[in-house]
Amino acid sequence: MMKGKIYMIPSTLGDGPIENVIPQGITSLVLDIKFYIVENVRTARRFLKKLSPEIEIDPLTFFILDKHTKAAEISQFISPAINGENIGVISEAGCPGVADPGADIISIAHLKGIQVIPLVGPSSIVLALMASGMNGQNFAFTGYLPIKPQERIKSIKHLENRSSAENQTQIFIETPYRNNHLVEDILSSCSDTTLFCIACDITSETEYISTRTIQAWKKAKPPDLHKRPCIFLLHH
């Protein structure tokens, strides 16, 4: 029996028109997929219906893959592909497998010899880098910084030093309700000449992307970022 394929299906980052960020080809593709691996079933169902209003949601099977999913369960999610069925992987926002638990299922797929097909769609990390004006030839995505203030400041200084030593753009994120605290720590601990980019609400009507030196940010108060999805970039 021929094995099915796993399609990495990007989802929207915000509430803008779906046709602006998701290629038309994905709309027709999802009509033929009956199994999905998702972070949140409710969000995934809503996205699929918005993507293709004629899709029938009830017959679909959803497997939940999040930080609470046990390793033993993940390997079972691949079963439909082994039996010849295609599977779609959908993240909460943006590209699955990038800063996302979807990478776990893809690792297993490769071990099982199942073809993985990444589809074109929005990545907040890449879009922020594109618009930052920082080094796009050498960059690193760190993910979340430590929660404890002292450890977070130590991490910020480490990233700044690494950027300086390697001419490398440092990219990281924070839980939305801690965004303002992170910005405060960056402004208080980084060199005045370090470039800092705030990329917020990417692809939404309220999109805000600005790169300035730390000194300039201190003079121009940053916007309120509380509970807004952001990407942060540093370059020294």
C-alpha positions as a Markdown table, in Angstrom:
| # | Residue | x | y | z |
|---|---|---|---|---|
| 1 | Met | 0.0 | 0.0 | 0.0 |
| 2 | Met | 1.3 | 3.5 | -0.9 |
| 3 | Lys | 1.7 | 5.7 | 2.2 |
| 4 | Gly | -0.1 | 9.0 | 2.5 |
| 5 | Lys | 1.7 | 12.3 | 2.7 |
| 6 | Ile | 1.9 | 14.9 | 5.4 |
| 7 | Tyr | 1.1 | 18.5 | 4.4 |
| 8 | Met | 2.4 | 21.3 | 6.6 |
| 9 | Ile | -0.5 | 23.8 | 6.3 |
| 10 | Pro | 0.3 | 27.4 | 7.3 |
| 11 | Ser | -2.5 | 29.3 | 9.1 |
| 12 | Thr | -3.2 | 33.0 | 9.3 |
| 13 | Leu | -1.3 | 35.3 | 11.8 |
| 14 | Gly | -4.2 | 37.7 | 12.3 |
| 15 | Asp | -7.7 | 38.6 | 11.2 |
| 16 | Gly | -6.9 | 40.1 | 7.8 |
| 17 | Pro | -8.3 | 38.7 | 4.6 |
| 18 | Ile | -7.3 | 35.1 | 4.3 |
| 19 | Glu | -6.6 | 35.4 | 0.5 |
| 20 | Asn | -3.9 | 37.9 | 1.3 |
| 21 | Val | -1.7 | 35.4 | 3.1 |
| 22 | Ile | -2.9 | 31.9 | 2.1 |
| 23 | Pro | -2.4 | 30.6 | -1.5 |
| 24 | Gln | -5.5 | 29.5 | -3.4 |
| 25 | Gly | -4.0 | 26.0 | -4.0 |
| 26 | Ile | -4.3 | 25.2 | -0.2 |
| 27 | Thr | -8.0 | 25.8 | -0.3 |
| 28 | Ser | -8.6 | 23.0 | -2.8 |
| 29 | Leu | -6.1 | 20.7 | -1.1 |
| 30 | Val | -7.8 | 20.7 | 2.3 |
| 31 | Leu | -11.0 | 19.4 | 0.7 |
| 32 | Asp | -9.3 | 16.1 | 0.2 |
| 33 | Ile | -7.7 | 15.7 | 3.6 |
| 34 | Lys | -9.7 | 13.9 | 6.3 |
| 35 | Phe | -7.1 | 13.7 | 9.1 |
| 36 | Tyr | -5.5 | 16.7 | 10.9 |
| 37 | Ile | -2.9 | 17.1 | 13.6 |
| 38 | Val | -3.6 | 20.4 | 15.3 |
| 39 | Glu | -2.8 | 22.4 | 18.5 |
| 40 | Asn | -6.4 | 23.4 | 19.1 |
| 41 | Val | -9.4 | 21.7 | 17.5 |
| 42 | Arg | -11.7 | 24.7 | 17.8 |
| 43 | Thr | -9.1 | 27.1 | 16.2 |
| 44 | Ala | -8.4 | 24.6 | 13.4 |
| 45 | Arg | -12.0 | 24.0 | 12.6 |
| 46 | Arg | -12.6 | 27.7 | 12.4 |
| 47 | Phe | -9.6 | 28.2 | 10.1 |
| 48 | Leu | -10.6 | 25.4 | 7.8 |
| 49 | Lys | -14.1 | 26.7 | 7.5 |
| 50 | Lys | -12.8 | 30.2 | 6.7 |
| 51 | Leu | -10.3 | 28.7 | 4.2 |
| 52 | Ser | -13.0 | 26.7 | 2.4 |
| 53 | Pro | -16.6 | 27.4 | 3.4 |
| 54 | Glu | -17.9 | 24.3 | 1.6 |
| 55 | Ile | -15.7 | 21.9 | 3.7 |
| 56 | Glu | -17.6 | 19.4 | 5.9 |
| 57 | Ile | -16.0 | 19.6 | 9.3 |
| 58 | Asp | -17.9 | 16.9 | 11.2 |
| 59 | Pro | -16.5 | 13.9 | 9.3 |
| 60 | Leu | -12.9 | 15.1 | 9.9 |
| 61 | Thr | -10.6 | 13.5 | 12.5 |
| 62 | Phe | -8.5 | 15.8 | 14.6 |
| 63 | Phe | -5.5 | 14.7 | 16.7 |
| 64 | Ile | -4.3 | 17.2 | 19.3 |
| 65 | Leu | -0.6 | 17.9 | 19.5 |
| 66 | Asp | 0.4 | 20.4 | 22.1 |
| 67 | Lys | 2.8 | 20.7 | 25.0 |
| 68 | His | 0.6 | 18.3 | 27.1 |
| 69 | Thr | 0.6 | 15.5 | 24.4 |
| 70 | Lys | 2.5 | 12.4 | 25.6 |
| 71 | Ala | 5.2 | 11.0 | 23.4 |
| 72 | Ala | 3.5 | 7.7 | 23.1 |
| 73 | Glu | 0.4 | 9.4 | 21.6 |
| 74 | Ile | 2.3 | 11.3 | 19.0 |
| 75 | Ser | 3.5 | 8.1 | 17.2 |
| 76 | Gln | -0.2 | 7.0 | 16.8 |
| 77 | Phe | -1.1 | 10.2 | 15.0 |
| 78 | Ile | 0.9 | 9.0 | 12.0 |
| 79 | Ser | -1.2 | 5.9 | 11.5 |
| 80 | Pro | -3.5 | 7.3 | 8.8 |
| 81 | Ala | -0.5 | 8.1 | 6.6 |
| 82 | Ile | 0.9 | 4.6 | 7.0 |
| 83 | Asn | -2.5 | 3.4 | 5.9 |
| 84 | Gly | -2.5 | 5.5 | 2.8 |
| 85 | Glu | -4.4 | 8.6 | 4.0 |
| 86 | Asn | -3.0 | 12.2 | 3.7 |
| 87 | Ile | -2.6 | 14.2 | 6.9 |
| 88 | Gly | -2.7 | 18.0 | 7.4 |
| 89 | Val | -0.7 | 19.6 | 10.2 |
| 90 | Ile | -2.0 | 23.0 | 11.3 |
| 91 | Ser | -0.4 | 25.4 | 13.9 |
| 92 | Glu | -2.2 | 27.9 | 16.0 |
| 93 | Ala | -0.7 | 30.7 | 13.8 |
| 94 | Gly | 1.8 | 30.7 | 11.0 |
| 95 | Cys | 3.9 | 27.8 | 9.8 |
| 96 | Pro | 3.6 | 24.5 | 11.6 |
| 97 | Gly | 6.9 | 23.0 | 12.8 |
| 98 | Val | 8.5 | 26.4 | 13.3 |
| 99 | Ala | 8.5 | 27.4 | 17.0 |
| 100 | Asp | 5.7 | 24.9 | 17.1 |
| 101 | Pro | 5.1 | 21.3 | 18.5 |
| 102 | Gly | 4.4 | 20.1 | 14.9 |
| 103 | Ala | 8.1 | 19.4 | 14.6 |
| 104 | Asp | 7.7 | 16.3 | 16.8 |
| 105 | Ile | 5.3 | 14.6 | 14.4 |
| 106 | Ile | 7.5 | 15.4 | 11.4 |
| 107 | Ser | 10.5 | 13.9 | 13.0 |
| 108 | Ile | 8.5 | 10.6 | 13.3 |
| 109 | Ala | 7.3 | 10.9 | 9.7 |
| 110 | His | 10.8 | 11.0 | 8.4 |
| 111 | Leu | 11.7 | 7.9 | 10.4 |
| 112 | Lys | 8.7 | 6.1 | 8.9 |
| 113 | Gly | 9.6 | 7.1 | 5.4 |
| 114 | Ile | 6.5 | 9.3 | 5.0 |
| 115 | Gln | 6.8 | 12.2 | 2.6 |
| 116 | Val | 6.5 | 15.7 | 4.2 |
| 117 | Ile | 5.3 | 18.6 | 2.0 |
| 118 | Pro | 5.7 | 22.1 | 3.4 |
| 119 | Leu | 3.2 | 24.6 | 1.9 |
| 120 | Val | 3.7 | 28.3 | 1.4 |
| 121 | Gly | 2.2 | 30.7 | 4.0 |
| 122 | Pro | 3.0 | 33.4 | 6.5 |
| 123 | Ser | 5.8 | 33.1 | 9.0 |
| 124 | Ser | 6.0 | 35.9 | 11.6 |
| 125 | Ile | 9.7 | 35.2 | 12.2 |
| 126 | Val | 10.6 | 35.5 | 8.5 |
| 127 | Leu | 8.3 | 38.5 | 7.9 |
| 128 | Ala | 9.7 | 40.3 | 10.9 |
| 129 | Leu | 13.3 | 39.7 | 9.7 |
| 130 | Met | 12.4 | 40.9 | 6.2 |
| 131 | Ala | 11.0 | 44.2 | 7.5 |
| 132 | Ser | 13.6 | 44.8 | 10.2 |
| 133 | Gly | 16.5 | 46.0 | 8.1 |
| 134 | Met | 18.8 | 43.8 | 10.1 |
| 135 | Asn | 21.3 | 41.1 | 8.8 |
| 136 | Gly | 19.3 | 38.5 | 6.9 |
| 137 | Gln | 22.4 | 36.5 | 5.9 |
| 138 | Asn | 23.2 | 35.4 | 9.5 |
| 139 | Phe | 20.4 | 35.2 | 12.1 |
| 140 | Ala | 19.2 | 33.0 | 14.9 |
| 141 | Phe | 15.8 | 32.4 | 16.4 |
| 142 | Thr | 16.0 | 31.8 | 20.2 |
| 143 | Gly | 12.3 | 31.3 | 21.0 |
| 144 | Tyr | 11.2 | 32.4 | 24.5 |
| 145 | Leu | 13.6 | 34.1 | 26.9 |
| 146 | Pro | 13.7 | 33.1 | 30.6 |
| 147 | Ile | 10.8 | 34.3 | 32.8 |
| 148 | Lys | 12.8 | 35.3 | 35.9 |
| 149 | Pro | 14.0 | 39.0 | 35.6 |
| 150 | Gln | 17.7 | 38.3 | 36.4 |
| 151 | Glu | 17.9 | 35.3 | 34.1 |
| 152 | Arg | 16.1 | 37.2 | 31.3 |
| 153 | Ile | 18.5 | 40.2 | 31.5 |
| 154 | Lys | 21.4 | 37.8 | 31.5 |
| 155 | Ser | 20.0 | 36.2 | 28.4 |
| 156 | Ile | 19.4 | 39.5 | 26.7 |
| 157 | Lys | 23.0 | 40.5 | 27.3 |
| 158 | His | 24.2 | 37.2 | 25.9 |
| 159 | Leu | 22.2 | 37.7 | 22.7 |
| 160 | Glu | 23.6 | 41.2 | 22.3 |
| 161 | Asn | 27.1 | 40.0 | 22.8 |
| 162 | Arg | 26.6 | 37.1 | 20.4 |
| 163 | Ser | 25.2 | 39.5 | 17.8 |
| 164 | Ser | 28.2 | 41.7 | 18.1 |
| 165 | Ala | 30.7 | 38.9 | 17.9 |
| 166 | Glu | 29.1 | 37.1 | 15.0 |
| 167 | Asn | 27.3 | 39.9 | 13.2 |
| 168 | Gln | 24.1 | 37.9 | 13.7 |
| 169 | Thr | 20.6 | 39.1 | 14.1 |
| 170 | Gln | 18.9 | 37.7 | 17.2 |
| 171 | Ile | 15.2 | 36.9 | 17.0 |
| 172 | Phe | 13.0 | 36.0 | 20.0 |
| 173 | Ile | 9.5 | 36.0 | 21.3 |
| 174 | Glu | 7.6 | 36.5 | 24.5 |
| 175 | Thr | 4.2 | 35.5 | 26.0 |
| 176 | Pro | 2.0 | 38.4 | 24.9 |
| 177 | Tyr | 1.1 | 39.5 | 28.4 |
| 178 | Arg | 4.8 | 39.9 | 29.3 |
| 179 | Asn | 5.8 | 41.9 | 26.2 |
| 180 | Asn | 6.0 | 45.2 | 27.9 |
| 181 | His | 8.2 | 43.8 | 30.7 |
| 182 | Leu | 10.6 | 42.3 | 28.1 |
| 183 | Val | 10.9 | 45.6 | 26.3 |
| 184 | Glu | 11.7 | 47.4 | 29.5 |
| 185 | Asp | 14.5 | 45.0 | 30.3 |
| 186 | Ile | 15.9 | 45.3 | 26.8 |
| 187 | Leu | 15.9 | 49.1 | 27.0 |
| 188 | Ser | 17.6 | 49.1 | 30.4 |
| 189 | Ser | 20.3 | 46.5 | 29.7 |
| 190 | Cys | 21.4 | 46.9 | 26.1 |
| 191 | Ser | 23.9 | 49.3 | 24.6 |
| 192 | Asp | 22.5 | 52.6 | 23.3 |
| 193 | Thr | 23.9 | 51.8 | 19.8 |
| 194 | Thr | 22.2 | 48.4 | 19.6 |
| 195 | Leu | 19.4 | 48.1 | 17.0 |
| 196 | Phe | 16.1 | 46.8 | 18.4 |
| 197 | Cys | 13.1 | 45.9 | 16.2 |
| 198 | Ile | 9.5 | 45.5 | 17.4 |
| 199 | Ala | 7.3 | 43.6 | 15.0 |
| 200 | Cys | 3.7 | 43.4 | 16.2 |
| 201 | Asp | 0.4 | 42.2 | 14.8 |
| 202 | Ile | 2.1 | 41.1 | 11.5 |
| 203 | Thr | -0.3 | 40.9 | 8.5 |
| 204 | Ser | -3.1 | 42.5 | 10.6 |
| 205 | Glu | -4.6 | 46.0 | 10.1 |
| 206 | Thr | -2.8 | 47.1 | 13.3 |
| 207 | Glu | 0.6 | 45.9 | 12.1 |
| 208 | Tyr | 3.4 | 47.8 | 13.6 |
| 209 | Ile | 7.1 | 47.2 | 12.7 |
| 210 | Ser | 9.8 | 49.6 | 13.7 |
| 211 | Thr | 13.6 | 49.4 | 14.1 |
| 212 | Arg | 15.5 | 51.9 | 16.1 |
| 213 | Thr | 18.6 | 52.1 | 18.3 |
| 214 | Ile | 18.1 | 51.6 | 22.0 |
| 215 | Gln | 18.9 | 55.2 | 22.6 |
| 216 | Ala | 16.1 | 56.3 | 20.1 |
| 217 | Trp | 13.6 | 53.9 | 21.7 |
| 218 | Lys | 14.3 | 55.5 | 25.1 |
| 219 | Lys | 13.4 | 58.9 | 23.7 |
| 220 | Ala | 10.4 | 57.6 | 21.7 |
| 221 | Lys | 8.2 | 55.6 | 24.0 |
| 222 | Pro | 7.5 | 52.1 | 22.6 |
| 223 | Pro | 3.8 | 51.3 | 21.9 |
| 224 | Asp | 1.7 | 49.3 | 24.4 |
| 225 | Leu | 2.3 | 45.7 | 23.4 |
| 226 | His | 0.2 | 44.0 | 26.1 |
| 227 | Lys | -1.4 | 40.8 | 24.8 |
| 228 | Arg | -0.3 | 41.6 | 21.2 |
| 229 | Pro | 1.6 | 38.9 | 19.2 |
| 230 | Cys | 5.2 | 40.2 | 18.8 |
| 231 | Ile | 8.5 | 39.3 | 17.3 |
| 232 | Phe | 11.6 | 41.0 | 18.7 |
| 233 | Leu | 15.0 | 41.4 | 17.0 |
| 234 | Leu | 18.3 | 42.7 | 18.2 |
| 235 | His | 21.5 | 43.5 | 16.3 |
| 236 | His | 24.7 | 45.1 | 17.7 |
